[in-house]
Amino acid sequence: MTETTRVRQHVMDMIRDTREPHAQPVLSERKLSQATGTSRTTVRRALRELIDAGILMPQRGRGTFVNRKALNGHERKRIQTGTIGVLFYGKYVCQPSGAYGWSVLKGINEALGEQGWHLTHLTPAAPGLLAAEQIVARKLDGLIWVSPSVDHRTTIEQLTALGLPVVVINRNADAGTPHHVTVDHHAEGQLAAEHLISSGHHRILFVGTDSERPHLAYRYEGFAAGHMKHRLAHDSSLVLDVFPATQTVKHMANLLDRTRDFSAIFVADTLYLPAVLTCLRQCTLRVPEDLSIVAHAPELSYISDGIQLDSIHSPLEKLGQTAANRIIKLLQCGGSAVIREQLQPRLVRGNSTRPWASFPLLPKRHADASHLKGIGS
């Protein structure tokens, strides 16, 4: 907190503690300087901010007085403060981890702090089911639940019934509450497809279908829609199921043994990226000389072997900030506002893609585009 902010809050506290603050002038600059232990320049700056806000009115020869009407309006708008709980809790996780978790938490913390709200991080002992009573017992004003699993739908419904507002940051919108903030996963997949197709790539391998992670299905839907937009149909044989994730290298190697009839890869989750790059090195395939790659990555850039990957970036800090701002709004509105917000991803360009026409050696099938499935005429 800056000195100016501290003095401004001191003046506002004095006004609130005075029975009829509008009937007498506020303390002089000299007395305020002595009371707060700051310079008169700092006091003057704080008073100027209150004057600019209309709360104080200088009157020549009399001093500075409180504007009753403006003060009443300010107090009506004054945000109540309290404690918001943050819970990272799903089927496999019970604490923030990696770029996703820490970036979201940073955004939540910054937004709550700016508005005077306290944050408490709930840390269950282990992943699994969590009783609503355990959360309510913490005496929270609201809860931000990050990535709950579908198994927690009942718990969230119970929390809502018990009067605890819950905003979910979730990759699966069906989470038992109407209040959720997420990234548009459909747009992530579509953005990747359109970026590669615009460079001439029509045979693109999609890495990242996993029945345990529904947001990947949304990304594939967007990926297929990106093809449709260019009057193409994505070849379903160019989809790599990576469940379980620990077997990604094996799955990728088996696919490369069957076919190399693609010129680009979209890795739909950073979790699979190291395994994909490892497999390509083992097969002596170079990026971007032999294959172009676009990856979904929470970081602004992902660098591997000196290559900065073209990536689909999700605004994770903004995701946390938005959830924090929305739960404060929810508390202010008494639960009357339904919060459903999707943030849009963006493409961060690196040097991991090349135009399809620039590849020196291509499989025979690539030289003839007649195998592509055109949509319409």
LOKOLFI-146946 format. One record per residue (C-alpha): residue number from 0; x, y, z. Coordinates in Angstrom, 3 decimals. Layout:
// LOKOLFI-146946
NUM/X/Y/Z;
...
END
This chain:
// LOKOLFI-146946
0/0.000/0.000/0.000;
1/1.428/3.404/-0.968;
2/1.748/6.297/1.493;
3/-0.856/8.253/-0.437;
4/-3.322/5.362/-0.221;
5/-2.678/5.007/3.509;
6/-3.366/8.713/4.110;
7/-6.500/8.585/1.954;
8/-7.813/5.634/3.941;
9/-6.958/7.421/7.194;
10/-9.042/10.431/6.123;
11/-11.946/8.193/5.098;
12/-11.803/6.366/8.453;
13/-11.898/9.721/10.264;
14/-14.923/10.785/8.229;
15/-16.757/7.533/8.980;
16/-15.992/7.851/12.713;
17/-17.346/11.427/12.886;
18/-20.992/11.820/13.860;
19/-21.732/14.662/11.404;
20/-18.673/14.788/9.111;
21/-20.216/17.378/6.775;
22/-20.644/19.924/9.596;
23/-16.973/20.634/10.147;
24/-13.853/20.796/7.998;
25/-11.403/17.914/7.869;
26/-8.062/18.320/9.591;
27/-5.523/20.669/8.041;
28/-2.628/19.374/5.975;
29/-0.265/20.032/8.868;
30/-2.326/18.072/11.402;
31/-2.889/15.200/8.956;
32/0.839/15.102/8.280;
33/1.529/14.816/12.010;
34/-1.215/12.223/12.532;
35/-0.045/9.951/9.727;
36/3.718/10.566/9.930;
37/3.922/11.532/6.278;
38/4.980/14.618/4.385;
39/2.558/17.425/3.596;
40/3.132/16.693/-0.098;
41/1.768/13.182/0.406;
42/-1.182/14.521/2.404;
43/-1.922/17.088/-0.286;
44/-1.900/14.358/-2.943;
45/-4.303/12.186/-0.928;
46/-6.689/15.074/-0.351;
47/-6.572/15.948/-4.048;
48/-7.665/12.389/-4.917;
49/-10.638/12.689/-2.548;
50/-11.512/16.094/-4.000;
51/-11.315/14.692/-7.535;
52/-13.633/11.866/-6.435;
53/-16.138/14.488/-5.210;
54/-16.015/13.298/-1.580;
55/-14.292/16.467/-0.348;
56/-15.043/20.076/-1.339;
57/-12.551/22.901/-0.674;
58/-14.182/26.162/0.404;
59/-12.034/29.285/0.197;
60/-11.378/30.771/3.611;
61/-13.184/28.006/5.502;
62/-11.308/24.769/4.799;
63/-12.157/21.440/3.160;
64/-15.561/19.907/3.851;
65/-17.249/16.582/3.190;
66/-19.738/16.401/0.320;
67/-22.566/14.531/2.050;
68/-24.265/13.386/-1.156;
69/-21.040/12.103/-2.713;
70/-20.026/10.383/0.529;
71/-23.365/8.586/0.809;
72/-23.051/7.404/-2.787;
73/-19.495/6.222/-2.161;
74/-20.510/4.281/0.935;
75/-23.368/2.576/-0.891;
76/-20.891/1.402/-3.529;
77/-18.278/0.417/-0.998;
78/-17.397/-3.232/-1.464;
79/-17.819/-5.450/1.539;
80/-14.731/-7.542/2.154;
81/-14.355/-11.020/3.475;
82/-12.605/-14.302/2.760;
83/-12.733/-16.250/-0.483;
84/-11.567/-19.837/-0.488;
85/-9.654/-21.283/-3.437;
86/-9.761/-25.012/-3.987;
87/-7.693/-26.903/-6.546;
88/-9.424/-30.204/-6.318;
89/-10.289/-32.803/-8.896;
90/-9.922/-36.484/-9.562;
91/-6.133/-36.332/-9.781;
92/-5.111/-33.065/-8.138;
93/-5.534/-31.372/-4.760;
94/-3.098/-28.461/-5.105;
95/-1.930/-26.037/-7.812;
96/0.829/-27.447/-9.971;
97/2.583/-26.501/-13.180;
98/2.081/-23.377/-15.239;
99/-1.706/-23.826/-15.327;
100/-2.274/-23.966/-11.578;
101/0.198/-21.311/-10.492;
102/-0.834/-18.850/-13.209;
103/-4.528/-19.181/-12.308;
104/-3.729/-18.797/-8.591;
105/-1.638/-15.695/-9.270;
106/-4.533/-14.066/-11.129;
107/-6.984/-14.883/-8.320;
108/-4.648/-13.550/-5.654;
109/-3.997/-10.278/-7.493;
110/-7.674/-9.557/-8.181;
111/-8.816/-10.314/-4.632;
112/-5.960/-8.324/-3.110;
113/-6.669/-5.240/-5.202;
114/-10.222/-5.142/-3.836;
115/-9.347/-5.870/-0.224;
116/-10.570/-9.462/-0.078;
117/-8.692/-12.164/1.771;
118/-7.730/-15.445/0.125;
119/-7.441/-18.756/1.870;
120/-6.117/-21.789/0.024;
121/-7.924/-24.976/0.975;
122/-5.587/-27.954/0.921;
123/-7.294/-31.342/1.239;
124/-5.087/-34.247/2.238;
125/-5.565/-36.138/-1.019;
126/-7.628/-36.190/-4.217;
127/-11.037/-37.792/-4.041;
128/-14.476/-36.828/-2.803;
129/-14.873/-33.968/-0.338;
130/-17.889/-33.403/1.887;
131/-19.659/-30.045/1.584;
132/-19.718/-29.750/5.379;
133/-15.910/-29.719/5.469;
134/-15.864/-26.632/3.249;
135/-18.758/-24.807/4.939;
136/-17.019/-25.278/8.297;
137/-14.263/-22.917/7.099;
138/-16.694/-19.941/7.380;
139/-15.960/-18.648/3.882;
140/-17.869/-15.889/2.087;
141/-17.398/-17.604/-1.270;
142/-15.441/-20.320/-3.039;
143/-13.503/-20.524/-6.299;
144/-13.167/-24.193/-7.255;
145/-10.538/-24.894/-9.908;
146/-11.046/-27.912/-12.169;
147/-13.367/-30.107/-10.111;
148/-14.178/-33.497/-11.563;
149/-17.699/-34.537/-12.490;
150/-17.688/-36.600/-9.276;
151/-17.837/-33.333/-7.322;
152/-21.045/-32.125/-8.948;
153/-23.151/-33.210/-5.957;
154/-20.788/-31.492/-3.503;
155/-20.996/-28.219/-5.413;
156/-24.786/-28.440/-5.569;
157/-24.848/-28.996/-1.793;
158/-22.598/-25.976/-1.192;
159/-24.923/-23.815/-3.262;
160/-27.943/-25.127/-1.344;
161/-26.177/-24.293/1.934;
162/-25.788/-20.692/0.775;
163/-22.103/-20.655/-0.193;
164/-21.581/-18.993/-3.594;
165/-19.320/-21.085/-5.831;
166/-17.621/-20.009/-9.065;
167/-15.964/-22.834/-10.958;
168/-12.904/-22.501/-13.156;
169/-13.431/-25.593/-15.169;
170/-12.701/-27.340/-18.428;
171/-16.032/-29.117/-18.069;
172/-18.878/-26.602/-17.844;
173/-21.311/-29.180/-16.431;
174/-20.016/-28.799/-12.897;
175/-23.139/-28.458/-10.765;
176/-23.238/-24.660/-10.691;
177/-24.422/-22.061/-13.220;
178/-21.432/-19.901/-12.304;
179/-18.321/-20.817/-14.248;
180/-15.415/-19.193/-16.031;
181/-13.403/-21.110/-18.593;
182/-11.333/-20.787/-21.741;
183/-13.104/-21.485/-25.027;
184/-11.599/-24.906/-25.765;
185/-13.488/-25.164/-29.050;
186/-11.785/-21.955/-30.210;
187/-8.374/-23.332/-29.171;
188/-8.700/-26.288/-31.521;
189/-10.146/-24.211/-34.343;
190/-7.359/-21.641/-34.066;
191/-4.695/-24.374/-34.363;
192/-6.347/-25.962/-37.400;
193/-6.823/-22.688/-39.244;
194/-3.206/-21.648/-38.586;
195/-1.843/-24.856/-40.110;
196/-4.344/-25.082/-42.962;
197/-3.610/-21.485/-43.943;
198/0.016/-22.606/-44.373;
199/-1.083/-25.338/-46.777;
200/-1.114/-28.288/-44.365;
201/-4.094/-30.542/-45.016;
202/-2.866/-33.773/-43.412;
203/-2.559/-32.842/-39.725;
204/-2.100/-35.280/-36.850;
205/-4.190/-34.454/-33.747;
206/-2.468/-35.640/-30.558;
207/-4.653/-35.612/-27.481;
208/-7.865/-37.590/-27.186;
209/-8.400/-38.882/-23.678;
210/-11.748/-40.055/-22.301;
211/-10.670/-38.898/-18.834;
212/-10.187/-35.273/-19.958;
213/-13.361/-33.889/-21.603;
214/-11.824/-30.515/-22.513;
215/-9.732/-32.349/-25.129;
216/-12.935/-33.453/-26.853;
217/-13.956/-29.790/-27.123;
218/-10.569/-28.968/-28.649;
219/-10.994/-31.702/-31.222;
220/-14.480/-30.445/-32.101;
221/-12.971/-27.017/-32.761;
222/-10.106/-28.613/-34.691;
223/-12.591/-30.423/-36.957;
224/-14.632/-27.210/-37.322;
225/-11.477/-25.422/-38.482;
226/-11.181/-27.955/-41.285;
227/-14.851/-27.567/-42.179;
228/-14.368/-23.819/-42.457;
229/-11.855/-24.523/-45.225;
230/-14.202/-27.056/-46.842;
231/-12.137/-30.009/-45.643;
232/-12.895/-33.010/-43.463;
233/-10.249/-34.111/-40.994;
234/-9.151/-37.712/-41.503;
235/-10.162/-39.576/-38.340;
236/-7.204/-41.944/-38.772;
237/-4.956/-38.987/-37.927;
238/-6.112/-38.829/-34.296;
239/-3.822/-40.191/-31.593;
240/-5.478/-41.447/-28.408;
241/-3.027/-40.780/-25.599;
242/-4.748/-42.553/-22.717;
243/-2.990/-43.231/-20.471;
244/-0.672/-40.235/-20.816;
245/2.344/-42.241/-19.629;
246/2.096/-44.306/-22.825;
247/2.242/-41.329/-25.215;
248/5.703/-42.206/-26.571;
249/4.591/-45.781/-27.241;
250/1.358/-44.674/-28.944;
251/3.234/-42.125/-31.068;
252/5.900/-44.641/-32.106;
253/3.253/-47.185/-33.122;
254/1.485/-44.572/-35.244;
255/4.713/-43.558/-36.987;
256/5.358/-47.229/-37.770;
257/1.961/-47.368/-39.496;
258/2.037/-44.065/-41.370;
259/3.910/-40.814/-41.792;
260/1.294/-39.434/-44.121;
261/1.003/-36.050/-42.444;
262/3.011/-32.840/-42.600;
263/1.948/-31.191/-39.351;
264/0.986/-32.029/-35.767;
265/-1.298/-30.295/-33.293;
266/-0.449/-31.333/-29.728;
267/-3.660/-30.538/-27.884;
268/-2.155/-30.422/-24.391;
269/1.305/-29.514/-23.113;
270/1.231/-32.678/-21.014;
271/1.913/-34.731/-24.142;
272/4.435/-32.420/-25.770;
273/7.699/-33.770/-24.253;
274/6.744/-37.323/-25.252;
275/5.865/-36.267/-28.810;
276/9.149/-34.382/-29.244;
277/11.105/-37.309/-27.778;
278/9.488/-39.723/-30.233;
279/10.204/-37.445/-33.193;
280/13.879/-37.270/-32.197;
281/14.031/-41.052/-31.935;
282/12.610/-41.270/-35.465;
283/15.099/-38.593/-36.675;
284/12.264/-36.255/-37.656;
285/13.163/-32.594/-37.294;
286/10.981/-29.613/-36.439;
287/10.258/-27.653/-38.571;
288/12.392/-29.179/-41.373;
289/10.384/-32.425/-41.553;
290/7.217/-31.615/-39.640;
291/5.418/-28.488/-38.487;
292/4.084/-28.424/-34.917;
293/1.549/-26.285/-33.088;
294/1.006/-27.005/-29.404;
295/-1.454/-25.894/-26.786;
296/0.749/-24.344/-24.136;
297/-0.139/-22.255/-21.067;
298/3.195/-20.449/-21.273;
299/3.634/-17.637/-23.758;
300/6.366/-19.660/-25.420;
301/7.617/-23.229/-25.284;
302/11.213/-23.767/-26.381;
303/12.619/-27.191/-27.226;
304/15.978/-27.905/-28.859;
305/16.283/-24.232/-29.791;
306/12.853/-24.202/-31.468;
307/10.210/-21.838/-30.134;
308/6.965/-23.596/-30.823;
309/3.946/-21.946/-32.363;
310/1.463/-22.257/-29.516;
311/-2.170/-21.734/-28.650;
312/-2.000/-19.654/-25.507;
313/-4.742/-19.600/-22.870;
314/-4.889/-16.411/-20.746;
315/-4.521/-18.224/-17.432;
316/-3.817/-15.250/-15.162;
317/-6.798/-13.468/-16.678;
318/-8.836/-16.618/-16.045;
319/-8.047/-16.367/-12.332;
320/-8.659/-12.605/-12.257;
321/-12.014/-13.003/-13.988;
322/-13.166/-15.701/-11.564;
323/-12.193/-13.537/-8.583;
324/-13.947/-10.467/-9.962;
325/-17.045/-12.495/-10.788;
326/-17.418/-14.037/-7.334;
327/-17.174/-10.566/-5.787;
328/-19.894/-9.453/-8.184;
329/-21.923/-12.519/-7.245;
330/-21.718/-11.610/-3.566;
331/-22.681/-8.011/-4.301;
332/-25.712/-9.049/-6.352;
333/-26.945/-11.524/-3.779;
334/-26.720/-14.458/-6.171;
335/-29.064/-12.975/-8.761;
336/-26.519/-12.825/-11.592;
337/-25.637/-15.979/-13.520;
338/-21.955/-16.058/-14.429;
339/-20.972/-17.889/-17.590;
340/-17.898/-16.530/-19.278;
341/-15.505/-17.940/-21.855;
342/-12.141/-16.307/-22.471;
343/-10.632/-16.456/-25.928;
344/-7.214/-18.005/-26.674;
345/-4.620/-16.492/-28.975;
346/-1.902/-17.754/-31.268;
347/1.683/-17.062/-30.230;
348/3.949/-17.481/-33.232;
349/7.303/-19.173/-32.958;
350/9.395/-20.920/-35.594;
351/8.047/-24.471/-35.472;
352/5.897/-24.308/-38.596;
353/6.724/-23.997/-42.282;
354/4.465/-23.638/-45.316;
355/3.556/-27.065/-46.698;
356/4.954/-26.185/-50.130;
357/8.439/-25.588/-48.671;
358/8.962/-29.182/-47.531;
359/11.713/-30.697/-49.735;
360/10.633/-34.329/-49.409;
361/7.003/-35.282/-49.003;
362/5.233/-38.650/-49.061;
363/3.892/-39.402/-52.487;
364/0.343/-38.902/-51.317;
365/1.113/-35.330/-50.290;
366/2.028/-34.377/-53.831;
367/-1.511/-35.036/-54.935;
368/-4.294/-33.259/-53.045;
369/-6.996/-35.367/-54.687;
370/-7.193/-37.645/-51.644;
371/-8.501/-34.783/-49.512;
372/-12.144/-34.944/-48.626;
373/-13.665/-31.755/-49.918;
374/-16.878/-30.471/-48.410;
375/-19.174/-29.013/-51.048;
376/-18.104/-27.876/-54.461;
END
